[in-house]
Amino acid sequence: MSVQRRNNVKVMGKGTETIVFAHGFGCDQNMWKYLVPSYEDRYKIVLFDLVGSGKSDLSAYDFDKYASLQGFANDLIEIIEEFSDGPVIFVGHSVSATIGMLASVDHPDKFKCQIMVGPSPSYINDGDYIGGFSQADIDELCNMIDSNYLGWASNMAPAIMGPPDQPELAEELENSFCRTDPAIAKHFARVTFLSDHRDAVAKSQPPALILQCSDDFIAPRTVGEYMLQNMPDAKMVIIENVGHCPHLSAPHASIDAIDEFLNERFM
């Protein structure tokens, strides 16, 4: 199976440098629709769906391969190798920020930098580390997804998206959750929320921008501060925004932060 078919890869844009956008849990590449227009005149853009999401080839979802995020990280390297001529600017939301981080540890030469939108290497509180959830919280979350995935999607989409004055965005996120195959979603949820990749944070060498919302219950500010303190080369920007998806609910602020980082580091 081709990489393009497996991950529903779309390529556009005019630049010589490449930006790769990677979506979060339950989403697809359409979630970048507010950011892409700002970059397609300056960069080559690669969009894709994680296997099991969006219009990826669902037959490629191997429950053993994707029992850890490393399986997705290996896919990402294959996408970069096939669709980019050099190191990429990688933009990953939520779990894909971690996927990109894992890929950058194995293949730092493939990454010019990382833009990490609402990242979290571990969601579970552990001693001085405040991931935002207790083990019991995560167990309850996973059990709810297992027992009533559509109900979970309906209840959680508004909270994850955040701004109450933008109900259309919450509806869009809920619809995206509901398009995901429930069996795959349940499996991927456990892989996402039970994983702990704090050991990779200090090993990730490419420059990183951590985009953190001021009020995000999925990835609280304590997580961004942990990553800032432990990554070799990182900057954190706080976006005044409620929710976990600033690329949708605060796109202009997200674009401004990304542009400022790229200009500071590479212009």
SULSULLIN-V200410 format. One record per residue. N is the residue number from 1. RES is the residue in three letters. SS is DSSP state (A for helix, B for strand, O for the rest). OMEGA is omega as a letter, one per 40 degrees, with the letter a starting at -180 (* if undefined). D_CENTER is the distance of its C-alpha to the mean C-alpha in whole Angstrom. Layout:
BEGIN
n = [N:N]
res = [RES:RES]
ss = [SS:SS]
omega = [OMEGA:OMEGA]
d_center = [D_CENTER:D_CENTER]
END
This chain:
BEGIN
n = [1:2:3:4:5:6:7:8:9:10:11:12:13:14:15:16:17:18:19:20:21:22:23:24:25:26:27:28:29:30:31:32:33:34:35:36:37:38:39:40:41:42:43:44:45:46:47:48:49:50:51:52:53:54:55:56:57:58:59:60:61:62:63:64:65:66:67:68:69:70:71:72:73:74:75:76:77:78:79:80:81:82:83:84:85:86:87:88:89:90:91:92:93:94:95:96:97:98:99:100:101:102:103:104:105:106:107:108:109:110:111:112:113:114:115:116:117:118:119:120:121:122:123:124:125:126:127:128:129:130:131:132:133:134:135:136:137:138:139:140:141:142:143:144:145:146:147:148:149:150:151:152:153:154:155:156:157:158:159:160:161:162:163:164:165:166:167:168:169:170:171:172:173:174:175:176:177:178:179:180:181:182:183:184:185:186:187:188:189:190:191:192:193:194:195:196:197:198:199:200:201:202:203:204:205:206:207:208:209:210:211:212:213:214:215:216:217:218:219:220:221:222:223:224:225:226:227:228:229:230:231:232:233:234:235:236:237:238:239:240:241:242:243:244:245:246:247:248:249:250:251:252:253:254:255:256:257:258:259:260:261:262:263:264:265:266:267]
res = [MET:SER:VAL:GLN:ARG:ARG:ASN:ASN:VAL:LYS:VAL:MET:GLY:LYS:GLY:THR:GLU:THR:ILE:VAL:PHE:ALA:HIS:GLY:PHE:GLY:CYS:ASP:GLN:ASN:MET:TRP:LYS:TYR:LEU:VAL:PRO:SER:TYR:GLU:ASP:ARG:TYR:LYS:ILE:VAL:LEU:PHE:ASP:LEU:VAL:GLY:SER:GLY:LYS:SER:ASP:LEU:SER:ALA:TYR:ASP:PHE:ASP:LYS:TYR:ALA:SER:LEU:GLN:GLY:PHE:ALA:ASN:ASP:LEU:ILE:GLU:ILE:ILE:GLU:GLU:PHE:SER:ASP:GLY:PRO:VAL:ILE:PHE:VAL:GLY:HIS:SER:VAL:SER:ALA:THR:ILE:GLY:MET:LEU:ALA:SER:VAL:ASP:HIS:PRO:ASP:LYS:PHE:LYS:CYS:GLN:ILE:MET:VAL:GLY:PRO:SER:PRO:SER:TYR:ILE:ASN:ASP:GLY:ASP:TYR:ILE:GLY:GLY:PHE:SER:GLN:ALA:ASP:ILE:ASP:GLU:LEU:CYS:ASN:MET:ILE:ASP:SER:ASN:TYR:LEU:GLY:TRP:ALA:SER:ASN:MET:ALA:PRO:ALA:ILE:MET:GLY:PRO:PRO:ASP:GLN:PRO:GLU:LEU:ALA:GLU:GLU:LEU:GLU:ASN:SER:PHE:CYS:ARG:THR:ASP:PRO:ALA:ILE:ALA:LYS:HIS:PHE:ALA:ARG:VAL:THR:PHE:LEU:SER:ASP:HIS:ARG:ASP:ALA:VAL:ALA:LYS:SER:GLN:PRO:PRO:ALA:LEU:ILE:LEU:GLN:CYS:SER:ASP:ASP:PHE:ILE:ALA:PRO:ARG:THR:VAL:GLY:GLU:TYR:MET:LEU:GLN:ASN:MET:PRO:ASP:ALA:LYS:MET:VAL:ILE:ILE:GLU:ASN:VAL:GLY:HIS:CYS:PRO:HIS:LEU:SER:ALA:PRO:HIS:ALA:SER:ILE:ASP:ALA:ILE:ASP:GLU:PHE:LEU:ASN:GLU:ARG:PHE:MET]
ss = [O:O:A:A:A:A:A:O:O:B:B:B:B:O:O:O:O:B:B:B:B:B:O:O:O:O:O:O:A:A:A:A:A:A:A:A:O:O:O:O:O:O:O:B:B:B:B:O:O:O:O:O:O:O:O:O:O:A:A:A:O:O:O:O:A:A:A:O:O:A:A:A:A:A:A:A:A:A:A:A:A:A:A:O:O:O:O:B:B:B:B:B:B:O:A:A:A:A:A:A:A:A:A:A:A:A:O:A:A:A:B:B:B:B:B:B:B:O:O:O:O:B:O:B:O:B:O:O:B:O:O:O:B:O:A:A:A:A:A:A:A:A:A:A:A:A:A:O:A:A:A:A:A:A:A:A:A:A:A:A:A:O:O:O:O:O:A:A:A:A:A:A:A:A:A:A:A:A:A:O:O:A:A:A:A:A:A:A:A:A:A:A:A:A:O:B:O:A:A:A:A:O:O:O:O:O:B:B:B:B:B:B:B:B:B:O:O:O:O:O:A:A:A:A:A:A:A:A:A:A:O:O:O:B:B:B:B:B:B:B:B:B:O:O:O:A:A:A:A:O:A:A:A:A:A:A:A:A:A:A:A:A:A:A:A:A:O]
omega = [a:i:a:a:a:a:i:a:i:a:a:i:a:a:i:i:a:i:i:i:a:a:a:a:i:a:i:a:i:a:i:a:a:i:a:a:a:a:a:i:a:a:i:a:i:i:i:i:i:i:a:a:i:a:i:i:a:i:a:a:i:a:i:i:a:i:i:a:i:i:i:i:i:i:a:i:i:i:i:a:a:a:i:i:a:i:a:i:a:i:a:i:i:a:i:i:i:i:i:i:i:i:a:i:a:a:a:a:a:a:i:i:i:i:a:a:a:a:i:i:i:a:a:i:a:a:a:i:i:i:i:a:i:i:i:i:a:i:i:i:a:i:i:i:a:a:a:a:a:i:i:a:a:a:a:a:i:a:i:a:i:a:a:a:i:a:a:i:i:i:i:i:i:i:i:i:a:i:a:i:a:a:i:a:a:i:a:i:i:i:a:a:i:a:i:a:i:a:a:a:a:a:a:a:a:i:a:i:i:i:a:i:a:a:a:a:i:i:a:a:i:i:i:i:i:a:i:a:a:i:a:a:a:i:i:i:i:i:i:a:i:i:a:a:a:i:i:a:i:a:a:i:i:i:i:a:i:a:i:i:a:i:i:a:a:a:*]
d_center = [24:23:19:19:21:18:15:17:16:17:19:20:21:24:23:24:21:17:14:11:9:6:5:4:7:10:9:10:11:13:11:11:15:16:14:15:19:19:18:20:23:22:20:19:16:14:12:12:11:10:14:15:13:14:17:16:19:19:22:20:18:20:20:21:19:16:17:15:12:14:15:11:12:15:14:12:15:17:16:16:20:21:19:20:23:21:19:16:14:10:8:4:2:3:4:3:4:7:8:8:10:12:13:14:16:18:18:18:20:18:16:17:15:11:10:7:6:7:7:9:11:13:14:18:20:22:25:25:21:20:16:17:19:22:22:24:21:19:22:23:19:19:23:22:20:22:25:24:21:22:23:20:18:21:21:17:16:18:17:13:14:17:19:22:24:21:22:21:17:17:19:17:14:17:18:15:15:18:18:16:19:20:21:17:15:18:17:13:13:16:14:11:13:16:14:15:14:16:18:16:15:19:19:16:18:17:17:14:13:12:11:12:14:18:17:14:16:12:12:15:16:18:15:14:18:18:15:17:20:19:17:20:19:17:17:16:16:17:16:19:17:17:14:10:10:12:11:13:15:16:15:18:17:14:16:19:17:15:18:20:18:19:22:23:22:23:26]
END
